Amino acid sequence: MADSFPFELVSPERLLVSESVTAVIAPASEGYLTVMARHAPLMTTLKPGVVTATLASGTERRFFVQGGFADISPDGFTLLAEHATPVEELNGAALDAQIRDAEEDVRDASNPDDKFKAERKLANLKDARAALGI
């Protein structure tokens, strides 16, 4: 059995998880990252995507995050999300609306930097939708 470690997933709206886990997969800005007990200390940004936490009890919980920060330390793993929703609370229509808003942001961008940021957000949302399979 894998060793467990403390994991917290926090959004501005609420604390979504504060439990012992054996693994967490998170959408870091450079690609998905798997964290297990005794992981090297690390702080990274997150892109929109799905966080999968395997609880010490063996059950799995999934959350859609829209960016944020991950802080891995010897004391555990804290994920500070800009916005987070349990996957079971998501519906395709809501995600489609966010994608439409992002597409509008791309069209309305007034300079190359704003357009690049909007295109990156749009691509991340489409990747997250594909990962969710909805």
DRENTORKOL-3810 file (N, C-alpha, C; in nm, 4 decimals):
REM DRENTORKOL-3810
@n.u->0.0835; n.v->-0.1178; n.w->0.0000; ca.u->0.0000; ca.v->0.0000; ca.w->0.0000; c.u->0.0884; c.v->0.1247; c.w->0.0000
@n.u->0.0534; n.v->0.2230; n.w->-0.0814; ca.u->0.1302; ca.v->0.3467; ca.w->-0.0910; c.u->0.1132; c.v->0.4306; c.w->0.0345
@n.u->0.2189; n.v->0.5051; n.w->0.0672; ca.u->0.2124; ca.v->0.5962; ca.w->0.1812; c.u->0.1167; c.v->0.7103; c.w->0.1496
@n.u->0.0544; n.v->0.7638; n.w->0.2529; ca.u->-0.0374; ca.v->0.8758; ca.w->0.2332; c.u->0.0280; c.v->1.0054; c.w->0.2815
@n.u->-0.0321; n.v->1.1164; n.w->0.2395; ca.u->0.0155; ca.v->1.2482; ca.w->0.2779; c.u->-0.1042; c.v->1.3432; c.w->0.2775
@n.u->-0.0950; n.v->1.4557; n.w->0.3503; ca.u->-0.2070; ca.v->1.5498; ca.w->0.3555; c.u->-0.2223; c.v->1.6269; c.w->0.2237
@n.u->-0.3456; n.v->1.6433; n.w->0.1798; ca.u->-0.3767; ca.v->1.7181; ca.w->0.0578; c.u->-0.4929; c.v->1.8114; c.w->0.0854
@n.u->-0.4779; n.v->1.9364; n.w->0.0439; ca.u->-0.5866; ca.v->2.0330; ca.w->0.0526; c.u->-0.6059; c.v->2.0984; c.w->-0.0834
@n.u->-0.7305; n.v->2.1073; n.w->-0.1244; ca.u->-0.7694; ca.v->2.1792; ca.w->-0.2463; c.u->-0.8608; c.v->2.2916; c.w->-0.2013
@n.u->-0.8160; n.v->2.4151; n.w->-0.2255; ca.u->-0.8871; ca.v->2.5327; ca.w->-0.1781; c.u->-0.9151; c.v->2.6252; c.w->-0.2960
@n.u->-1.0379; n.v->2.6760; n.w->-0.3014; ca.u->-1.0724; ca.v->2.7796; ca.w->-0.3985; c.u->-1.1203; c.v->2.9003; c.w->-0.3194
@n.u->-1.1336; n.v->3.0175; n.w->-0.3827; ca.u->-1.1838; ca.v->3.1330; ca.w->-0.3073; c.u->-1.3223; c.v->3.1082; c.w->-0.2470
@n.u->-1.4011; n.v->3.0201; n.w->-0.3109; ca.u->-1.5366; ca.v->2.9943; ca.w->-0.2634; c.u->-1.5421; c.v->2.9003; c.w->-0.1441
@n.u->-1.4488; n.v->2.8007; n.w->-0.1423; ca.u->-1.4604; ca.v->2.6990; ca.w->-0.0377; c.u->-1.3391; c.v->2.6059; c.w->-0.0339
@n.u->-1.3313; n.v->2.5314; n.w->0.0759; ca.u->-1.2348; ca.v->2.4228; ca.w->0.0900; c.u->-1.3014; c.v->2.2988; c.w->0.0325
@n.u->-1.2443; n.v->2.2421; n.w->-0.0742; ca.u->-1.3061; ca.v->2.1274; ca.w->-0.1398; c.u->-1.2573; c.v->1.9943; c.w->-0.0842
@n.u->-1.1306; n.v->1.9882; n.w->-0.0461; ca.u->-1.0742; ca.v->1.8637; ca.w->0.0069; c.u->-0.9710; c.v->1.8984; c.w->0.1135
@n.u->-0.9729; n.v->1.8233; n.w->0.2208; ca.u->-0.8674; ca.v->1.8273; ca.w->0.3217; c.u->-0.8600; c.v->1.6869; c.w->0.3791
@n.u->-0.7836; n.v->1.6016; n.w->0.3108; ca.u->-0.7789; ca.v->1.4595; ca.w->0.3470; c.u->-0.6414; c.v->1.4010; c.w->0.3200
@n.u->-0.6210; n.v->1.2813; n.w->0.3715; ca.u->-0.5015; ca.v->1.2053; ca.w->0.3395; c.u->-0.5213; c.v->1.1381; c.w->0.2045
@n.u->-0.4198; n.v->1.1461; n.w->0.1206; ca.u->-0.4256; ca.v->1.0878; ca.w->-0.0126; c.u->-0.2999; c.v->1.0059; c.w->-0.0376
@n.u->-0.3082; n.v->0.9187; n.w->-0.1373; ca.u->-0.1884; ca.v->0.8429; ca.w->-0.1766; c.u->-0.1281; c.v->0.8970; c.w->-0.3051
@n.u->-0.2076; n.v->0.9711; n.w->-0.3842; ca.u->-0.1576; ca.v->1.0321; ca.w->-0.5074; c.u->-0.2525; c.v->1.1422; c.w->-0.5518
@n.u->-0.1954; n.v->1.2420; n.w->-0.6183; ca.u->-0.2743; ca.v->1.3496; ca.w->-0.6786; c.u->-0.2140; c.v->1.3777; c.w->-0.8154
@n.u->-0.2993; n.v->1.3838; n.w->-0.9153; ca.u->-0.2572; ca.v->1.4225; ca.w->-1.0495; c.u->-0.3154; c.v->1.5609; c.w->-1.0746
@n.u->-0.2293; n.v->1.6574; n.w->-1.1117; ca.u->-0.2726; ca.v->1.7960; ca.w->-1.1283; c.u->-0.2211; c.v->1.8528; c.w->-1.2605
@n.u->-0.2979; n.v->1.9462; n.w->-1.3202; ca.u->-0.2593; ca.v->2.0057; ca.w->-1.4483; c.u->-0.1621; c.v->2.1225; c.w->-1.4313
@n.u->-0.0350; n.v->2.0930; n.w->-1.4110; ca.u->0.0650; ca.v->2.1987; ca.w->-1.3974; c.u->0.0829; c.v->2.2688; c.w->-1.5323
@n.u->0.1361; n.v->2.3881; n.w->-1.5288; ca.u->0.1474; ca.v->2.4669; ca.w->-1.6515; c.u->0.2362; c.v->2.4008; c.w->-1.7564
@n.u->0.3265; n.v->2.3148; n.w->-1.7159; ca.u->0.4152; ca.v->2.2468; ca.w->-1.8112; c.u->0.3671; c.v->2.1061; c.w->-1.8456
@n.u->0.2510; n.v->2.0677; n.w->-1.7949; ca.u->0.1969; ca.v->1.9346; ca.w->-1.8207; c.u->0.1463; c.v->1.8734; c.w->-1.6914
@n.u->0.0761; n.v->1.7630; n.w->-1.7030; ca.u->0.0210; ca.v->1.6984; ca.w->-1.5836; c.u->0.1323; c.v->1.6471; c.w->-1.4948
@n.u->0.1114; n.v->1.6575; n.w->-1.3640; ca.u->0.2096; ca.v->1.6252; ca.w->-1.2618; c.u->0.1461; c.v->1.5284; c.w->-1.1638
@n.u->0.2165; n.v->1.4214; n.w->-1.1297; ca.u->0.1690; ca.v->1.3259; ca.w->-1.0294; c.u->0.2498; c.v->1.3459; c.w->-0.9017
@n.u->0.1793; n.v->1.3636; n.w->-0.7914; ca.u->0.2429; ca.v->1.3842; ca.w->-0.6617; c.u->0.2102; c.v->1.2652; c.w->-0.5734
@n.u->0.3150; n.v->1.2103; n.w->-0.5127; ca.u->0.2990; ca.v->1.1004; ca.w->-0.4168; c.u->0.3771; c.v->1.1372; c.w->-0.2908
@n.u->0.3670; n.v->1.0563; n.w->-0.1875; ca.u->0.4360; ca.v->1.0830; ca.w->-0.0612; c.u->0.5861; c.v->1.1026; c.w->-0.0864
@n.u->0.6428; n.v->1.1944; n.w->-0.0131; ca.u->0.7855; ca.v->1.2269; ca.w->-0.0193; c.u->0.8280; c.v->1.2880; c.w->-0.1531
@n.u->0.7353; n.v->1.3516; n.w->-0.2223; ca.u->0.7687; ca.v->1.4224; ca.w->-0.3472; c.u->0.8645; c.v->1.5372; c.w->-0.3137
@n.u->0.9528; n.v->1.5692; n.w->-0.4040; ca.u->1.0433; ca.v->1.6822; ca.w->-0.3843; c.u->0.9629; c.v->1.8116; c.w->-0.3722
@n.u->1.0081; n.v->1.9047; n.w->-0.2885; ca.u->0.9382; ca.v->2.0323; ca.w->-0.2765; c.u->0.9286; c.v->2.1019; c.w->-0.4124
@n.u->0.8140; n.v->2.1621; n.w->-0.4370; ca.u->0.7903; ca.v->2.2246; ca.w->-0.5665; c.u->0.6763; c.v->2.3240; c.w->-0.5538
@n.u->0.6877; n.v->2.4351; n.w->-0.6243; ca.u->0.5768; ca.v->2.5279; ca.w->-0.6391; c.u->0.5634; c.v->2.5540; c.w->-0.7879
@n.u->0.4402; n.v->2.5436; n.w->-0.8383; ca.u->0.4161; ca.v->2.5639; ca.w->-0.9806; c.u->0.2787; c.v->2.6244; c.w->-1.0017
@n.u->0.2596; n.v->2.6814; n.w->-1.1186; ca.u->0.1276; ca.v->2.7312; ca.w->-1.1548; c.u->0.0482; c.v->2.6180; c.w->-1.2184
@n.u->-0.0833; n.v->2.6355; n.w->-1.2199; ca.u->-0.1723; ca.v->2.5362; ca.w->-1.2785; c.u->-0.2430; c.v->2.5961; c.w->-1.3988
@n.u->-0.2758; n.v->2.5114; n.w->-1.4935; ca.u->-0.3603; ca.v->2.5526; ca.w->-1.6048; c.u->-0.4968; c.v->2.4876; c.w->-1.5849
@n.u->-0.5986; n.v->2.5314; n.w->-1.6567; ca.u->-0.7291; ca.v->2.4659; ca.w->-1.6433; c.u->-0.7181; c.v->2.3173; c.w->-1.6779
@n.u->-0.7814; n.v->2.2356; n.w->-1.5969; ca.u->-0.7786; ca.v->2.0919; ca.w->-1.6195; c.u->-0.8390; c.v->2.0168; c.w->-1.5028
@n.u->-0.8180; n.v->1.8878; n.w->-1.5037; ca.u->-0.8778; ca.v->1.7998; ca.w->-1.4038; c.u->-0.7726; c.v->1.7563; c.w->-1.3018
@n.u->-0.8059; n.v->1.7735; n.w->-1.1743; ca.u->-0.7243; ca.v->1.7229; ca.w->-1.0635; c.u->-0.7881; c.v->1.5931; c.w->-1.0180
@n.u->-0.7073; n.v->1.4881; n.w->-1.0097; ca.u->-0.7560; ca.v->1.3585; ca.w->-0.9628; c.u->-0.6824; c.v->1.3237; c.w->-0.8341
@n.u->-0.7579; n.v->1.3088; n.w->-0.7255; ca.u->-0.7000; ca.v->1.2751; ca.w->-0.5957; c.u->-0.7426; c.v->1.1337; c.w->-0.5575
@n.u->-0.6448; n.v->1.0490; n.w->-0.5283; ca.u->-0.6727; ca.v->0.9139; ca.w->-0.4792; c.u->-0.6620; c.v->0.9188; c.w->-0.3270
@n.u->-0.7758; n.v->0.9075; n.w->-0.2614; ca.u->-0.7798; ca.v->0.9169; ca.w->-0.1157; c.u->-0.7160; c.v->0.7940; c.w->-0.0528
@n.u->-0.6704; n.v->0.8092; n.w->0.0724; ca.u->-0.6084; ca.v->0.6973; ca.w->0.1431; c.u->-0.7051; c.v->0.5803; c.w->0.1552
@n.u->-0.8346; n.v->0.6082; n.w->0.1534; ca.u->-0.9357; ca.v->0.5021; ca.w->0.1604; c.u->-0.9454; c.v->0.4226; c.w->0.0302
@n.u->-0.8820; n.v->0.4727; n.w->-0.0756; ca.u->-0.8851; ca.v->0.4031; ca.w->-0.2047; c.u->-0.9832; c.v->0.4632; c.w->-0.3034
@n.u->-1.0729; n.v->0.5508; n.w->-0.2571; ca.u->-1.1664; ca.v->0.6149; ca.w->-0.3491; c.u->-1.0962; c.v->0.7284; c.w->-0.4229
@n.u->-1.1561; n.v->0.7691; n.w->-0.5330; ca.u->-1.0976; ca.v->0.8727; ca.w->-0.6161; c.u->-1.1943; c.v->0.9903; c.w->-0.6268
@n.u->-1.1400; n.v->1.1118; n.w->-0.6195; ca.u->-1.2212; ca.v->1.2324; ca.w->-0.6384; c.u->-1.1586; c.v->1.3152; c.w->-0.7484
@n.u->-1.2454; n.v->1.3735; n.w->-0.8345; ca.u->-1.1972; ca.v->1.4538; ca.w->-0.9469; c.u->-1.2576; c.v->1.5935; c.w->-0.9398
@n.u->-1.1748; n.v->1.6928; n.w->-0.9744; ca.u->-1.2152; ca.v->1.8325; ca.w->-0.9705; c.u->-1.1662; c.v->1.9031; c.w->-1.0957
@n.u->-1.2485; n.v->1.9913; n.w->-1.1479; ca.u->-1.2070; ca.v->2.0763; ca.w->-1.2588; c.u->-1.1568; c.v->2.2065; c.w->-1.1986
@n.u->-1.0304; n.v->2.2431; n.w->-1.2266; ca.u->-0.9735; ca.v->2.3685; ca.w->-1.1772; c.u->-0.9474; c.v->2.4613; c.w->-1.2949
@n.u->-0.9591; n.v->2.5895; n.w->-1.2676; ca.u->-0.9344; ca.v->2.6895; ca.w->-1.3713; c.u->-0.8116; c.v->2.7708; c.w->-1.3341
@n.u->-0.6993; n.v->2.7046; n.w->-1.3246; ca.u->-0.5751; ca.v->2.7722; ca.w->-1.2909; c.u->-0.5547; c.v->2.7817; c.w->-1.1415
@n.u->-0.4359; n.v->2.8301; n.w->-1.1039; ca.u->-0.4031; ca.v->2.8454; ca.w->-0.9635; c.u->-0.2576; c.v->2.8122; c.w->-0.9385
@n.u->-0.2298; n.v->2.7690; n.w->-0.8152; ca.u->-0.0942; ca.v->2.7369; ca.w->-0.7736; c.u->-0.0920; c.v->2.6051; c.w->-0.6977
@n.u->0.0161; n.v->2.5309; n.w->-0.7137; ca.u->0.0371; ca.v->2.4072; ca.w->-0.6396; c.u->0.1617; c.v->2.4239; c.w->-0.5543
@n.u->0.1513; n.v->2.3907; n.w->-0.4272; ca.u->0.2638; ca.v->2.3999; ca.w->-0.3343; c.u->0.2843; c.v->2.2627; c.w->-0.2709
@n.u->0.3943; n.v->2.1994; n.w->-0.3072; ca.u->0.4288; ca.v->2.0673; ca.w->-0.2549; c.u->0.5445; c.v->2.0865; c.w->-0.1585
@n.u->0.5270; n.v->2.0384; n.w->-0.0358; ca.u->0.6302; ca.v->2.0525; ca.w->0.0664; c.u->0.6385; c.v->1.9223; c.w->0.1458
@n.u->0.7353; n.v->1.9121; n.w->0.2352; ca.u->0.7414; ca.v->1.7922; ca.w->0.3204; c.u->0.6162; c.v->1.7745; c.w->0.4061
@n.u->0.5412; n.v->1.8830; n.w->0.4281; ca.u->0.4200; ca.v->1.8766; ca.w->0.5105; c.u->0.2974; c.v->1.8316; c.w->0.4322
@n.u->0.3070; n.v->1.8236; n.w->0.2981; ca.u->0.1929; ca.v->1.7819; ca.w->0.2179; c.u->0.1803; c.v->1.8621; c.w->0.0902
@n.u->0.0614; n.v->1.8618; n.w->0.0344; ca.u->0.0342; ca.v->1.9253; ca.w->-0.0945; c.u->-0.0865; c.v->2.0164; c.w->-0.0780
@n.u->-0.0669; n.v->2.1442; n.w->-0.1093; ca.u->-0.1760; ca.v->2.2409; ca.w->-0.1060; c.u->-0.1956; c.v->2.2940; c.w->-0.2468
@n.u->-0.3171; n.v->2.2850; n.w->-0.2940; ca.u->-0.3508; ca.v->2.3348; ca.w->-0.4263; c.u->-0.4465; c.v->2.4517; c.w->-0.4081
@n.u->-0.4030; n.v->2.5700; n.w->-0.4511; ca.u->-0.4839; ca.v->2.6910; ca.w->-0.4413; c.u->-0.5377; c.v->2.7205; c.w->-0.5807
@n.u->-0.6645; n.v->2.6924; n.w->-0.6019; ca.u->-0.7255; ca.v->2.7064; ca.w->-0.7339; c.u->-0.7942; c.v->2.8414; c.w->-0.7482
@n.u->-0.7845; n.v->2.8994; n.w->-0.8685; ca.u->-0.8594; ca.v->3.0222; ca.w->-0.8964; c.u->-1.0088; c.v->2.9944; c.w->-0.8858
@n.u->-1.0483; n.v->2.8787; n.w->-0.9342; ca.u->-1.1867; ca.v->2.8315; ca.w->-0.9251; c.u->-1.1813; c.v->2.6799; c.w->-0.9369
@n.u->-1.2590; n.v->2.6094; n.w->-0.8572; ca.u->-1.2598; ca.v->2.4627; ca.w->-0.8616; c.u->-1.4019; c.v->2.4122; c.w->-0.8424
@n.u->-1.4333; n.v->2.3061; n.w->-0.9163; ca.u->-1.5656; ca.v->2.2452; ca.w->-0.9100; c.u->-1.5503; c.v->2.0938; c.w->-0.9133
@n.u->-1.6172; n.v->2.0217; n.w->-0.8233; ca.u->-1.6166; ca.v->1.8750; ca.w->-0.8363; c.u->-1.6712; c.v->1.8360; c.w->-0.9738
@n.u->-1.6080; n.v->1.7403; n.w->-1.0387; ca.u->-1.6469; ca.v->1.7001; ca.w->-1.1739; c.u->-1.7935; c.v->1.6592; c.w->-1.1789
@n.u->-1.8435; n.v->1.5954; n.w->-1.0728; ca.u->-1.9834; ca.v->1.5512; ca.w->-1.0744; c.u->-2.0819; c.v->1.6682; c.w->-1.0748
@n.u->-2.0349; n.v->1.7895; n.w->-1.0411; ca.u->-2.1215; ca.v->1.9067; ca.w->-1.0443; c.u->-2.1158; c.v->1.9816; c.w->-1.1782
@n.u->-2.0275; n.v->1.9381; n.w->-1.2666; ca.u->-2.0123; ca.v->2.0052; ca.w->-1.3958; c.u->-2.1133; c.v->1.9559; c.w->-1.4971
@n.u->-2.1433; n.v->2.0433; n.w->-1.5914; ca.u->-2.2206; ca.v->1.9986; ca.w->-1.7065; c.u->-2.1572; c.v->2.0594; c.w->-1.8307
@n.u->-2.1773; n.v->1.9932; n.w->-1.9412; ca.u->-2.1168; ca.v->2.0367; ca.w->-2.0665; c.u->-2.1593; c.v->2.1754; c.w->-2.1074
@n.u->-2.2839; n.v->2.2129; n.w->-2.0785; ca.u->-2.3341; ca.v->2.3436; ca.w->-2.1196; c.u->-2.2568; c.v->2.4568; c.w->-2.0519
@n.u->-2.2257; n.v->2.4414; n.w->-1.9242; ca.u->-2.1523; ca.v->2.5455; ca.w->-1.8522; c.u->-2.0110; c.v->2.5604; c.w->-1.9090
@n.u->-1.9463; n.v->2.4487; n.w->-1.9363; ca.u->-1.8117; ca.v->2.4544; ca.w->-1.9931; c.u->-1.8155; c.v->2.5113; c.w->-2.1344
@n.u->-1.9161; n.v->2.4749; n.w->-2.2120; ca.u->-1.9317; ca.v->2.5318; ca.w->-2.3459; c.u->-1.9488; c.v->2.6834; c.w->-2.3391
@n.u->-2.0209; n.v->2.7322; n.w->-2.2388; ca.u->-2.0392; ca.v->2.8769; ca.w->-2.2235; c.u->-1.9057; c.v->2.9451; c.w->-2.1942
@n.u->-1.8230; n.v->2.8824; n.w->-2.1112; ca.u->-1.6906; ca.v->2.9386; ca.w->-2.0827; c.u->-1.6047; c.v->2.9400; c.w->-2.2092
@n.u->-1.6161; n.v->2.8357; n.w->-2.2904; ca.u->-1.5404; ca.v->2.8300; ca.w->-2.4158; c.u->-1.5882; c.v->2.9407; c.w->-2.5100
@n.u->-1.7181; n.v->2.9610; n.w->-2.5193; ca.u->-1.7712; ca.v->3.0692; ca.w->-2.6048; c.u->-1.7211; c.v->3.2061; c.w->-2.5568
@n.u->-1.7193; n.v->3.2261; n.w->-2.4244; ca.u->-1.6678; ca.v->3.3521; ca.w->-2.3698; c.u->-1.5204; c.v->3.3706; c.w->-2.4065
@n.u->-1.4435; n.v->3.2623; n.w->-2.3974; ca.u->-1.3015; ca.v->3.2697; ca.w->-2.4317; c.u->-1.2825; c.v->3.2973; c.w->-2.5803
@n.u->-1.3676; n.v->3.2378; n.w->-2.6649; ca.u->-1.3605; ca.v->3.2657; ca.w->-2.8090; c.u->-1.3895; c.v->3.4128; c.w->-2.8368
@n.u->-1.4847; n.v->3.4687; n.w->-2.7646; ca.u->-1.5160; ca.v->3.6109; ca.w->-2.7792; c.u->-1.3981; c.v->3.6969; c.w->-2.7342
@n.u->-1.3321; n.v->3.6553; n.w->-2.6266; ca.u->-1.2140; ca.v->3.7287; ca.w->-2.5794; c.u->-1.1040; c.v->3.7289; c.w->-2.6855
@n.u->-1.0871; n.v->3.6173; n.w->-2.7565; ca.u->-0.9872; ca.v->3.6102; ca.w->-2.8641; c.u->-1.0238; c.v->3.7099; c.w->-2.9741
@n.u->-1.1504; n.v->3.7095; n.w->-3.0145; ca.u->-1.1953; ca.v->3.8020; ca.w->-3.1206; c.u->-1.1806; c.v->3.9481; c.w->-3.0791
@n.u->-1.2048; n.v->3.9779; n.w->-2.9503; ca.u->-1.2041; ca.v->4.1156; ca.w->-2.9031; c.u->-1.0667; c.v->4.1658; c.w->-2.8584
@n.u->-0.9667; n.v->4.0793; n.w->-2.8596; ca.u->-0.8330; ca.v->4.1200; ca.w->-2.8124; c.u->-0.7815; c.v->4.2373; c.w->-2.8950
@n.u->-0.7322; n.v->4.3388; n.w->-2.8241; ca.u->-0.6902; ca.v->4.4615; ca.w->-2.8923; c.u->-0.5410; c.v->4.4686; c.w->-2.9218
@n.u->-0.4638; n.v->4.3764; n.w->-2.8654; ca.u->-0.3194; ca.v->4.3761; ca.w->-2.8942; c.u->-0.2687; c.v->4.2321; c.w->-2.8932
@n.u->-0.1515; n.v->4.2086; n.w->-2.9493; ca.u->-0.1006; ca.v->4.0710; ca.w->-2.9609; c.u->-0.0857; c.v->3.9987; c.w->-2.8264
@n.u->-0.0464; n.v->4.0714; n.w->-2.7219; ca.u->-0.0298; ca.v->4.0078; ca.w->-2.5912; c.u->-0.1640; c.v->3.9598; c.w->-2.5365
@n.u->-0.2661; n.v->4.0444; n.w->-2.5440; ca.u->-0.3994; ca.v->4.0055; ca.w->-2.4979; c.u->-0.4537; c.v->3.8892; c.w->-2.5805
@n.u->-0.4279; n.v->3.8926; n.w->-2.7110; ca.u->-0.4759; ca.v->3.7855; ca.w->-2.7979; c.u->-0.4075; c.v->3.6534; c.w->-2.7622
@n.u->-0.2768; n.v->3.6577; n.w->-2.7377; ca.u->-0.2040; ca.v->3.5367; ca.w->-2.6996; c.u->-0.2600; c.v->3.4772; c.w->-2.5711
@n.u->-0.2834; n.v->3.5616; n.w->-2.4697; ca.u->-0.3375; ca.v->3.5134; ca.w->-2.3422; c.u->-0.4768; c.v->3.4532; c.w->-2.3609
@n.u->-0.5596; n.v->3.5189; n.w->-2.4412; ca.u->-0.6949; ca.v->3.4690; ca.w->-2.4655; c.u->-0.6914; c.v->3.3363; c.w->-2.5411
@n.u->-0.6018; n.v->3.3242; n.w->-2.6386; ca.u->-0.5904; ca.v->3.1990; ca.w->-2.7141; c.u->-0.5423; c.v->3.0856; c.w->-2.6248
@n.u->-0.4502; n.v->3.1161; n.w->-2.5344; ca.u->-0.4003; ca.v->3.0135; ca.w->-2.4416; c.u->-0.5116; c.v->2.9676; c.w->-2.3480
@n.u->-0.5904; n.v->3.0625; n.w->-2.2971; ca.u->-0.7028; ca.v->3.0258; ca.w->-2.2094; c.u->-0.8030; c.v->2.9394; c.w->-2.2848
@n.u->-0.8343; n.v->2.9770; n.w->-2.4089; ca.u->-0.9272; ca.v->2.9004; ca.w->-2.4911; c.u->-0.8753; c.v->2.7582; c.w->-2.5139
@n.u->-0.7486; n.v->2.7456; n.w->-2.5476; ca.u->-0.6903; ca.v->2.6126; ca.w->-2.5705; c.u->-0.6951; c.v->2.5283; c.w->-2.4437
@n.u->-0.6656; n.v->2.5899; n.w->-2.3284; ca.u->-0.6700; ca.v->2.5165; ca.w->-2.2014; c.u->-0.8114; c.v->2.4688; c.w->-2.1696
@n.u->-0.9119; n.v->2.5538; n.w->-2.1949; ca.u->-1.0499; ca.v->2.5144; ca.w->-2.1691; c.u->-1.0920; c.v->2.3999; c.w->-2.2615
@n.u->-1.0521; n.v->2.4065; n.w->-2.3875; ca.u->-1.0856; ca.v->2.2972; ca.w->-2.4799; c.u->-1.0156; c.v->2.1679; c.w->-2.4393
@n.u->-0.8906; n.v->2.1784; n.w->-2.3936; ca.u->-0.8194; ca.v->2.0592; ca.w->-2.3448; c.u->-0.8888; c.v->2.0014; c.w->-2.2230
@n.u->-0.9340; n.v->2.0880; n.w->-2.1326; ca.u->-1.0025; ca.v->2.0420; ca.w->-2.0115; c.u->-1.1330; c.v->1.9733; c.w->-2.0489
@n.u->-1.2054; n.v->2.0290; n.w->-2.1449; ca.u->-1.3320; ca.v->1.9678; ca.w->-2.1885; c.u->-1.3059; c.v->1.8291; c.w->-2.2447
@n.u->-1.2006; n.v->1.8159; n.w->-2.3239; ca.u->-1.1646; ca.v->1.6852; ca.w->-2.3798; c.u->-1.1274; c.v->1.5867; c.w->-2.2682
@n.u->-1.0535; n.v->1.6348; n.w->-2.1670; ca.u->-1.0121; ca.v->1.5495; ca.w->-2.0554; c.u->-1.1322; c.v->1.5027; c.w->-1.9741
@n.u->-1.2342; n.v->1.5877; n.w->-1.9640; ca.u->-1.3540; ca.v->1.5521; ca.w->-1.8885; c.u->-1.4438; c.v->1.4572; c.w->-1.9666
@n.u->-1.4327; n.v->1.4595; n.w->-2.0980; ca.u->-1.5132; ca.v->1.3711; ca.w->-2.1794; c.u->-1.6612; c.v->1.4066; c.w->-2.1796
@n.u->-1.6914; n.v->1.5363; n.w->-2.1633; ca.u->-1.8326; ca.v->1.5787; ca.w->-2.1651; c.u->-1.8582; c.v->1.6714; c.w->-2.2811
END
